[in-house]
Amino acid sequence: MSDSVWHALVIFTVIGLIVEALVLVGILRQLGVIVLQLGPPRHGEVEGPEAGTQVTIDSLRPGVPAVVLFLSSGCDICKPIAAALPAMRRSYAGLQLLPVVVGDDDPATHAYAATLGGDARTDLDTLYREWEVPGTPFAVGVGEDGRVKTSGIVNSLPQLETLAEVTLQSQPVPASAELLTLDADGRARSLDGDPSKGA
């Protein structure tokens, strides 16, 4: 074979290896997304706002723990999480859930926000940038004191539920709440030992 044929074969081989490498990288990236979706929660990492950061958002009710959930209309992983928001609201009635839709100020963004419920916000892009949120879906748990407790990527409903649980942990019992236990006869008794307070 002539030198020109060898050069052509080498060039075709190199091009074939480059194409194969690109396909392999694409497959690995796709598998990485799947693993990320199924993996453990990634909350509490360096990304997002630092724990203890004071949060001031006008629609957050004072004294009520909250999860600020960043979503976007073009995010495929966001879709099952967005669909689960009604169930999350029922399961975590003591937790305020605030969806924040990030993206361009266009009809598609506002339409997507409308599907999430009346409390969804489209005007908090500054908060998204200020907190250096790496992408969507991303959640920030805010304690009843208005400070960040945890934050992180939530690629599945179980991850969002775990972040909600962490947000609700260590919430003090209201002073008006009465702790009851059952005595040996099955009657409610106050934990301070006074049976007259039981039912």
N, C-alpha and C positions, 0 to 999 in steps of 0.2 A: 504494500500500500504506500501511496505517496504521503509526503508530509502534510499536504493540505487535507487529506482524508483524516489523518490522525488528529490534526488540529480541530477539525469539525466534530469528531467523536468526543474529544476532550471537552469542547465547548458545550455540546449537547448533554454530556454527563454532568457537568457543573450546573447547567440550567436545571436539569432534572433533580439534582440534589437540593438546589435552592427551593424549587417548587415543593418537593417533599418535606423540607424543613418548615416551610410556611404552612402547609397543611397540618403537620404535626403540632405546630404551635397553636393553630386554630382549634384543633381537637383538645389539646391540653387546657387551653383557656376555657373552653366549654365545660370540660370535666371539672375544672376549678370552680366554676360558677355553681355546678351541681353540688359539689362537695361543700361549698360555702353555704348553700341553702340547707343542706341536711346536717351540717355540723353543729357543734354546741354554740350557745350564744356568745357573741363577741363583745358584750357590754363591758364597760369599765376600762376600756383600753385608752390609749393616749388620744385617739381621735375625738373630735367634738369638744364641748365645753369641759373645763376642769371641774371636778367634784368640789362643791362648796361655792361655786359661782352663784351670785344672786341673780335671780331671773325676774324681770319685770315685763309682763305681757298683759295688756289691758283686759283680755278676755279670760285670764286665769283667775278663778275665784280664790280669794285669800283664805288661807287655812285649809285648803283642800289639795291633797297630793295630785300630781298631774303627770301625764306622759305627752310630750310634744312629739308628734310623729311627722317626719318630713317624707313626703311622697312626691312623685312627678308623673305626669300623664304618659310619658314615653317609657316608663320603667316597667318591664315585664314582671319582675319579682314583686313589685308593689301591688299588682292586681289581686293576688289571693289575700294579701294583708288588708287591702282596702275593702275587699268583700267580707272580711271577718270583723270589721269594725262594729257593726250592730251587736254581734255576739260578745265582743269585748266589752262594750258598754253595759250589757246585761250582766256579764260575769263579774265585772269590776265596778259595781255601782258607786263605791266610795272613792273612785279615782276619776278625775277629769281627763278626758281624752281629747286632745287638740290636734287635728290633722292640719298640716301646713303644706300646701301645694306650691312647689317651686318650679320656676320656668318662666318663659316669656309672658308678658302681660297681653295675652291674646285670648280669643274666644274658647279655644280648646282647653286652656288652663282653667278658665272660669267654669266651663262645662264640667270638667273633671272634678273640680272642687264641689260643684253642686251635687254630684253623685255621692259625695262623702258625708253629706249632712250639712245642716245650717251653720254649724260652728266651724267649718273648715275655713282656713285663712289662705289668701293668696298674696298678702301684703307683707310677709315677713322674710323676704329675700335678704334683707340686711342682717337679720339674726342668723340666717343660714350661712352667710359669709363671715360674720363676726365670730361665730362658733367654729368656723373652719370645718363644717360638715363635709365629709369626703364624698358623699353621694347619697342616693336614695335606694332603699328605704333606710332611714336612720331615726332612732328614737332617743329622747332625752327625758329621763325621769327626774321630776322636780318634787321635793318633799313639801310637807305642809308649811314649812318655814320659808318657802320660796327659794330654796337653794338646790342646786343640782346634786342629786344623789348618785346617779349613774347615767351612762350614755353609751351608745354603740350601734353597730349595724344590726338590723333585725331582718334577716332574710326569710324568716318563716314565722308562722303564728306561734309555735312554742317558744321561739326566741323572744317575741314581743311579750308573751305571757310571763316569761321569766323576768324580763326587765320590769314589768308591772309589779310582780311580786317583790322584787328588790326595792322598788320605789315605795311600796306600802309597808315594808318592814320597819320596825322600830318607831311606828307612829304611836305617840302616847295615847292612852285611853282618856277620853274627855272626863273632866271632873264630875260631870253630871251622870256619867255611866256608872251603873252598879254591877259589880261582879257577883254572880250567883253560882252556887254549886248545888248538887243534889245530896241530901242526907241519906241515911240508910233506909228510911221509909219512902224515898223517892220524892220528897218534898224539896222545893227550892229553898236554899238557905244562903244568906249573904255571907261572903267570904270573911267578913269581920266577926262572924259567929253569932250575930243577932238573928234568931229565927223569925222575929216579927217583921223583918224586912223581906223575907222570902214570900213567894206567892202561895 
